[in-house]
Amino acid sequence: MGECLCDEMAESMAERVIQLRDLLLASGGRTCQVDSLLVVAGKVYLLEIKNWEGSFEIVDGRFVGLSACPLAQLQRSKTIVEHLLRRYGFRVEVEARLLFINPKISLYGLTRQEPVLLRHQVEPYFGSVGEGSFWDQWDRKIGEFLLQQHVPENRFANPVVYDPGTVQCGVMCSGCRVRMRPYDLLRLECPTCGTKE
C-alpha cells in the first residue's frame, strides 16, 4: 500500500526519470530487495518505502526495540547496488533514502544526518530529484543494466518444508552437534563430550 501511494506521488516526475520497482538484486553472495529505484542525470536514487504507523525512537542510527533496523537494511541495499554497478564499470553515485509514507508515524531522535524522509517531505524530495534534468542514454543504459540484474526468483520466498514431528527442540553442542541437557539453573552440558555452556 505504501509503495503504491509512493508511486502515485512519483507520477509528477515520470517523464524525466527512469523508475524501476521491486527489484531483487544480488552481488557478492548478498541479496537485497529494492522497493523503488530512480535513475536520472547519471545518479541512482534508491528508495526503501515503509508504511509504518505508530511511535518509534532512533538512537545512534538504530531503531530502538526492533530486531531488524530499516536504516541498516537501507545501507545494506545501497552497498549491494554500489558493488553491482562498480563491478560492471558503472561509476555513478547512489543516494539511498528511507521513506515513511504513512502520516501517522512519529520518529523520535531523528537527526538531519539520517537518510529518512517523512510523508510531508516526500513530494518536495521528488521535485528535487534530478532537478532540471531529463534522463538520457547513459541513464537508460544504467536502468537497463539494473533491470537485467533482477533475480526472478527469491530463494527466501519458499521456506524449507519440514515435518514438525521430526524436529527436536534444544541447544546443540558446538563441538559434537548433540543436544545439550540442563546442568544447573544457568548452564547446559553436552552428554557426549561434557562441554558446559
C-alpha positions in Angstrom: 0.0 0.0 0.0 2.8 2.4 0.9 4.7 1.6 -2.3 1.5 2.2 -4.4 1.0 5.6 -2.7 4.6 6.5 -3.3 4.3 5.6 -6.9 1.3 7.9 -7.2 3.3 10.7 -5.7 6.2 10.0 -8.1 3.9 10.4 -11.2 4.9 14.0 -11.4 8.4 13.1 -12.4 7.6 10.1 -14.6 8.6 11.9 -17.8 12.0 12.9 -16.6 13.4 9.9 -14.6 13.7 6.2 -15.2 11.9 4.3 -12.4 12.3 0.7 -11.6 10.2 -1.0 -8.9 10.5 -4.2 -6.8 14.0 -5.3 -7.9 15.7 -8.2 -6.4 19.4 -7.8 -6.8 22.4 -9.9 -5.9 26.1 -9.2 -5.7 28.9 -10.7 -3.8 26.8 -13.5 -2.4 24.4 -11.0 -0.9 20.8 -10.2 -1.9 18.6 -7.2 -1.5 15.1 -6.2 -2.4 14.7 -2.6 -3.7 11.3 -1.0 -3.4 11.9 1.8 -5.9 15.0 2.9 -7.8 15.2 6.1 -9.9 17.9 7.0 -12.4 18.4 10.5 -13.8 21.4 12.7 -14.5 23.9 9.9 -14.1 22.8 9.3 -10.5 20.8 6.4 -8.9 18.3 7.1 -6.2 17.5 4.0 -4.1 14.2 4.3 -2.1 13.1 2.0 0.7 9.4 2.6 1.4 7.7 1.9 4.8 4.0 2.4 5.6 4.5 2.1 9.3 2.2 3.7 11.8 3.0 4.5 15.5 5.8 5.9 17.5 9.5 4.8 17.1 12.7 6.0 18.5 16.1 6.2 16.8 19.3 6.2 19.0 22.7 6.2 17.4 21.3 5.4 14.0 19.3 2.4 15.1 15.6 1.9 15.8 15.1 1.0 19.4 13.2 -2.2 20.1 13.3 -3.6 16.6 15.2 -6.7 15.6 15.6 -5.5 12.0 16.7 -1.9 11.6 15.4 -0.3 8.4 18.4 2.0 8.3 20.8 -1.0 8.3 18.7 -2.6 5.6 18.9 0.6 3.5 22.7 0.7 3.9 23.0 -2.9 3.0 20.9 -2.4 -0.1 23.0 0.7 -1.1 26.2 -1.3 -0.6 24.9 -4.1 -2.8 23.8 -1.8 -5.6 27.0 0.2 -5.5 29.1 -3.0 -5.6 27.0 -4.3 -8.5 27.3 -1.1 -10.5 31.0 -0.8 -9.8 31.8 -4.4 -10.7 30.4 -3.8 -14.2 32.1 -0.5 -14.8 29.4 2.0 -13.9 30.8 4.9 -11.9 27.7 6.5 -10.6 26.6 8.0 -7.3 23.9 6.1 -5.3 21.8 8.1 -2.9 19.7 6.0 -0.6 16.6 7.2 1.3 14.1 5.6 3.7 10.6 7.0 3.1 7.9 6.8 5.7 4.8 7.3 3.7 2.2 7.0 6.4 1.4 10.4 8.1 0.5 8.6 11.3 4.1 7.9 12.3 6.3 9.6 14.9 10.1 9.3 14.9 11.9 10.4 18.0 15.6 11.1 18.0 15.7 11.7 14.2 18.6 13.8 13.1 19.3 15.6 9.8 22.1 13.1 9.1 19.7 10.2 8.9 18.6 9.5 5.3 15.0 9.5 6.4 12.0 11.3 4.8 8.6 11.7 6.4 5.4 11.9 4.4 5.4 15.7 4.2 9.0 15.7 2.8 8.4 13.1 0.1 6.8 15.3 -2.6 9.4 18.1 -2.3 12.1 15.5 -2.4 10.7 14.0 -5.6 10.7 17.6 -7.0 14.4 17.9 -6.3 15.5 14.6 -7.7 17.5 15.4 -10.8 16.0 18.9 -10.8 16.0 20.4 -14.2 17.3 17.2 -15.8 15.8 14.5 -18.0 17.1 11.0 -18.4 19.5 10.4 -21.3 21.0 7.4 -23.0 23.6 6.9 -20.2 20.7 6.8 -17.6 18.8 4.4 -19.9 21.9 2.1 -20.0 22.2 2.1 -16.2 18.4 1.4 -15.9 18.5 -1.5 -18.4 21.6 -3.0 -16.7 19.9 -2.9 -13.3 16.7 -4.4 -14.8 18.8 -7.2 -16.4 20.3 -7.9 -13.0 16.9 -8.6 -11.4 16.8 -12.0 -9.9 13.4 -13.5 -11.0 13.1 -15.9 -8.1 13.7 -15.1 -4.4 15.3 -18.1 -2.8 13.9 -16.8 0.6 10.3 -16.7 -0.6 9.9 -20.5 -0.4 10.7 -21.7 3.1 12.1 -25.1 3.7 9.3 -27.7 4.2 9.7 -29.9 7.2 7.7 -32.2 9.3 7.3 -30.7 12.9 7.3 -34.2 14.3 10.9 -34.8 13.1 12.4 -31.6 14.5 13.9 -31.6 18.0 14.0 -28.5 20.2 17.1 -27.6 22.1 20.6 -26.1 22.0 23.2 -28.2 20.1 26.7 -28.6 21.4 29.1 -26.6 19.2 31.7 -29.4 19.2 29.8 -32.6 18.6 26.4 -31.4 17.5 24.5 -33.4 20.1 21.5 -31.8 22.0 22.7 -30.4 25.3 20.8 -31.1 28.6 20.4 -28.9 31.7 23.4 -29.0 34.1 22.2 -26.5 36.6 19.9 -23.4 36.6 22.3 -21.4 34.5 24.3 -23.9 32.4 23.8 -26.7 29.8 26.0 -29.7 29.5 26.8 -31.9 26.5 26.1 -35.6 27.4 28.8 -36.7 24.9 31.8 -34.5 25.4 30.9 -32.8 28.7 31.2 -29.3 27.4 29.3 -26.8 29.6 27.7 -23.6 28.3 
